[in-house]
Amino acid sequence: MTPHDVYIPHLHKDKKLKTIIPGPLEVLPVRRNIALKLIGSIMSQQLSVKVAAVIYKRFLQLYGGKEPKPQQILDTPPETLRAIGLSNAKVSYVHNVARFVIAEKLTDAKLHKLGNDEVIAYLTQIKGVGRWTVEMLLMFYLGREDVFACDDLGLQQAMNKLYKLDTADKKAYRAKLMKLSEKWAPYRTHACRYLWAWKDAVPVT
């Protein structure tokens, strides 16, 4: 175990989850320029990781390979953004985020001061930014340890297999997911990462 690893004994209390924990997780660094990461998350919606990475690289190349300022993004014509592979809707959403950042004078420091639910409520005001997108931001860029992305399909598939869940009644199913996740608090982000890794290693049908 290195200083870059995190080990959560608390998660071993869940006997089912314990069976898929191979060892410590790598610590996720807290990132900078969160607003731009939000734009990257929008670009990656409904795309494979590989395709999303290609489009984001093309996006940065529009600005000489450097992270653009919100005003630079707003000044970029829609057709230029469409040419890198973004749909009309995503072009609109990307501009919406840039506009919001400027209007709200949004900084990383401002987001770090807010609780998880406050960040979700604040950023989902932006058209094109849903709860899942903000949850990924909280987990992977803001370094929040207690986030459960209930609507994530990969997470649901992993939990269905591990806990043998019945998905017929959607309301009851969602309640069951939430109840299972409560056992992992305040380390739900780490539990999610273990479940994703397990799903990727053991294909879920």
Stockholm file with secondary structure:
# STOCKHOLM 1.0

chainA/1-205         MTPHDVYIPHLHKDKKLKTIIPGPLEVLPVRRNIALKLIGSIMSQQLSVKVAAVIYKRFLQLYGGKEPKPQQILDTPPETLRAIGLSNAKVSYVHNVARFVIAEKLTDAKLHKLGNDEVIAYLTQIKGVGRWTVEMLLMFYLGREDVFACDDLGLQQAMNKLYKLDTADKKAYRAKLMKLSEKWAPYRTHACRYLWAWKDAVPVT
#=GR chainA/1-205 SS CCTTEECCGGGGGSHHHHTTCCSCEECCCCCSCHHHHHHHHHHHTTSCHHHHHHHHHHHHHTTTTSCCCHHHHHTSCHHHHHHTTCCHHHHHHHHHHHHHHHHHTCCHHHHHTSCHHHHHHHHTTSTTCCHHHHHHHHHHTSCCSCCCCTTCHHHHHHHHHHHTCCCSSHHHHHHHHHHHHHTTTTCHHHHHHHHHHHHHHSCCC
#=GC SS_cons         CCTTEECCGGGGGSHHHHTTCCSCEECCCCCSCHHHHHHHHHHHTTSCHHHHHHHHHHHHHTTTTSCCCHHHHHTSCHHHHHHTTCCHHHHHHHHHHHHHHHHHTCCHHHHHTSCHHHHHHHHTTSTTCCHHHHHHHHHHTSCCSCCCCTTCHHHHHHHHHHHTCCCSSHHHHHHHHHHHHHTTTTCHHHHHHHHHHHHHHSCCC
//
